[in-house]
Amino acid sequence: MNRVKTTKLLLWLFAGFAAAVALNRYIFGLGVTTNLNDQTPWGFWIGFDVMAGVALAAGGFVTTAIFYMIKREEFHPLVKPAVLTAFLGYVAVIVGLLFDLGLPWNIWHMIIYWNPHSPLFEVGWCVMLYTTVLLLEFSPVPLEESSRYAKIRNFLMRFRFPLVLLGIMLSTLHQSSLGTLFLIMPARLYPLWYSHILPIEFFISAVALGLMMVAFETLLSHWLYRREPETELVGKLCKIATWVLGTYFVVKMTDLALTGKIGMIFNGSWLSDLFIVEILISTLIPAALFAVGKLRRNSTAQWIGSAMVIVGLVMNRIDVGGFAMVGGAASYTPSWMEIAISLGIVSAAILVFLLVVEHFHIWEIRPEDPQSLPEVSPSFDYSSRTWLGTPDVSSLATHSLAFVLSFAVGMAALSGKRLHAEGVDSIVVRPATGVDTLCINGNRDNQFVEFPHEAHIAWIKTHAVSLTIDGVIDSISATKEDSCTFCHHFNLPGERLSNCWECHTSMYSRVDFFRHDWHTSARGANLKCDDCHTPGVTRTAESAKQCAACHPAYKFAVNTNLAKPAFYIPSYVDAMHELCVACHKAEVKEVKGKPELALCTSCHKTGTPPELRAGMKWKVSVPHYDNVVLPNVSTVEK
Amino acid sequence: MSKAILTDVTKCIGCLKCVSACKEIHHLGADVPRVWDKNDGLSAENWTSIIAKPENHYVRKQCRHCLEPACVSVCPVGAMHKTELGPVVYDSSKCLGCRYCMMACPFGIPRYEWDKAVPHVEKCIMCYDRIEEGKQPACTEACPENATIFGDRSDLLKIAHTRIKENPHKYIDRVWGENEVGGTSVLYVSDINLDFLTYPTKNFDTPLPEETVAALDSVPYAFLGMGGVMLGLNWIIRRRMKLGGGPNKKDGDSHE
């Protein structure tokens, strides 16, 4: 089996799926895509994409420091891949931010609007600068492909040392400043994670994570392209990492001990257990593993150890970034869409990495998959004389298909409901109860409205009123004889006085009053298109026949907006408020002595309504349109 | 001349007139319970809310307009701004939507328009435009019981302490907002404990922005320090190589 192709296939699948979810994010917003909420406004994307992403990309500055500054020449084979990983890592962080930011098109505002008091401002600038530095550090590699760019390349090479130095300095800043972000939240971040030396802890752990990321990436790419594993070199990385992890552990524990929080580790709470697991995976077990010289040079142990550090420290960033916040874990778990996007970004970054590795002189030997490599005649390229012909590592057709297919699956998985994006739970309104005094409680919670129905009838009978409700009802009026239609402004066919909840069926969301699908379905009215729409004319709500054409029994007591293109009517709550409040307000203006009419609490009551106390069973469902008298379609005038 | 609001919990009758006045004046939309709401009544459409507590206690929750606001100090583009008059206001044209203000606020006040494709942060701005014109905020104007009043912060503090002094048995001897997180422009006197309005914190009286000052002040030193350390190391190692006749004298560019 061709490992490279299979891996790429998987990555393309993830990327395609994420692309579909990305559309959802940008069209409908954060609410429907993420599980973020007002309690936990930062979640998986900040924790994983941004904070863990930056730390994972620390390999770039750590490796260049070891190679260029401390002059450990044996690490040379790791430098170029590490810088490439770092660059792609930072690009991925920025792409991740574009998803997480509410107004991503304003990301450049940090350049013109300055607030130096903000740690995030500092991080933002550092990331911008360092990404540029990484690009300049890396660009000599693609530039060497052609002699045309030799001048630019030589120019860049001359500045390599200062660039590397600047990169290390910038990394020191923002790796630690990511910890500074949380210093202002002493109340929100759980004490085991909160510390005044969080920036220092973040920096040390970033160094460890960077080292292990380079080790893991070396192991992985060598496995992928079936190359001879560089166990010796990775072993050396692990040795350095042992020291760094040891320092991290000592610093963290000393800080906890000095601030008197060490006892909290074993207090048995959910978060303290999480902390123990995190420390074990990220620090203790791998450090112990790598402390043994034999294991450190064993490639299986290297795999396990480096993977543990990566998982553990990524966990640390996610915990600090939202999970270990007060109420964070209780109110927030990442949605599948958040995870899909993050996975997609990582996949895309890896795909670009593989692409660059296959096309440019990153490694000493051009990568290939020897098992699947067909016989190709060697091609001689002046810049890379020893390389062989095009390796069999890509499959345009399969991978394109994978992307498109998973994109389609992603689109199908999205709910596509506008209501969902508004964050409203769809609650079907249940009828009011009682006779003379109605208890209005559409969602059956412990708040209800006491509505003296008889008293209102009596009032209207003695007054002649008319009322306009802006944007909803043009005018309703009641004479002394006809008091009912003032509120019962619309009658369903076959009914005299339809109840509020029969049309305003949803508690908080507007509803489509006209049920198109019911009219066309065989089990409903079974109408053909031409029964309502004029043939040859574009079928729209405006050009269709009006309701009254088929429903002569419909009584439009008032001139509602039913004839308008969308048959949307307000939610139950809005409908009640609009009608009741409008009238009450008018009445308060007229009659000075009744200020309580304008108060919310004069109608809204809290507690168990009397009907419920009596043990009365609520009748839940009022079947819609049960009493519709359907006109005989064939006899209706065309 | 910093303006402030003083809310007397013992006087509030929970009529919600402040809430409706706020909604009206800022044209906030209909109140719909959303899945992302925190259960304190505040939302993008509700900048102030009344929290009912046992025995007919009603506590109004709103932005506290801290004297040294955490949200202002953390905003990377300065979209949050503490005005001289007292209110902390928000400039949506600068905002990039990072939501750091929501994370940093010790009272958990700012709300986000999660349902919008172009979302903004929403919070009480103490009717800044009205205050500038010399009027008072809509909420204090609407209060029928004078439970929530508007004025200069120093005057309101005096009023608060006078009320406590005159009725020591009625009130708890504390003005909420006088010292918390360095003081806030929304003050409370109460006969019940109001600590539920904030996240629990130990160093309660220091302004939160001070927590980051030490770290931010050391930024230049860390920057230059790391540069110095690296250069120093590099110099020592190179010199050693030279003296010891090291394997190469290439300038960090040995892969050529």
Interface residues (C-beta under 8 A of the other chain):
Chain A: Y26 I27 F28 G29 L30 G31 V32 L36 N37 D38 Q39 P41 W42 A65 F67 Y68 M69 I70 K71 E73 H76 V79 K80 D100 L101 G102 L103 P104 N106 I107 H109 M110 Y113 W114 N115 P116 H117 S118 P119 L120 F121 E122 G124 M157 R160 F161 V164 L165 I168 M169 L170 T172 L173 S176 S177 G179 T180 L181 L183 I184 M185 P186 A187 R188 H196 P199 V326 S331 A421 E422 G423 V424 D425 Y508 S509 S571 V573 D574 H577 P595 L599 C600 T601 T606
Chain B: G14 C15 L16 K17 S20 A30 D31 V32 P33 R34 V35 W36 D37 K38 L42 S43 A52 A70 S73 V74 C75 P76 V77 G78 A79 K94 C95 L96 G97 C98 R99 Y100 M102 M103 A104 P106 G108 R111 Y112 E113 W114 D115 K116 A117 V118 P119 H120 P144 T198 Y199 P200 T201 K202 N203 L208 P209 E211 T212 A214 A215 L216 V219 A222 F223 L224 M226 G227 M230 L231 L233 N234 I237 R238 M241 P247 N248 D251 G252 D253 S254 H255
